Amino acid sequence: MNKINQLFSENKNHKLLSLYFCAGAPTLDGTADVILTLQRGGIDMIEVGIPFSDPMADGPVIQDAATKALRNGMTLRTLFTQLAAVKEQVNIPLVLMGYLNPIMQYGIEAFCQSCADSGVSGVIIPDLPFDDYLQLVKPVADRYDLRVVMLITPETSEERIRFIDEHTDGFIYMVSSAAVTGTQQSFDEQKQAYFRRINQMQLRNPRMIGFGISNRQTLESAQQNAAGAIIGSKFVTLLDEAHGNAEEALNRLYHSLSE
């Protein structure tokens, strides 16, 4: 069974926590250590960012990390090599998050095969048009047992959400707002209403809420309204401040989430 499906099937009542970091930042060779440290630290799923020069959905924190990673020399081939080296030690789902351009340059078939060879369970491609997903990406990804995770926002129509739910398998990435990534102190009533509206749709796929989660209030709100939460910018900041020391960054994150 794909590790993503296994995670959600085995943790129906557990509020999951997934963390994002950008491969190659702050150090080129830190990817494997970050993954293994987060796994030891109790993180349920990890999103590994593929650095790109024009990350349109990302705020300044993740944009800066991508710039550092590219300057450090991170490439898709390097990333797959790093992931393959620790494949047998990783028991939790790894999800690659990256933009379409580098993946197309690598080649869809080659990309999916490299994901399978290096232990990746799913991919998130924010700028992948849904028609292209259905026609070009999904048939290839299915052959490699790779889940393609789609995003929804408060502006996504109910019809579109149900269509996504019908044609994907794994989880739905529920973006907390239409803004770029970044931290927020709380989710206002408008966002809470959005969470409730999606809950009432009783979708087939589990959902993870991301964008803006950085403290206890936003974490608990996300975990109450979905299968779990995804934290990106907050952890990326802490990892950078810790000069790549993932254990220190994770401890500081847990402390901030408990206050």
Disulfide bonds with the S-S distance in Angstrom:
none
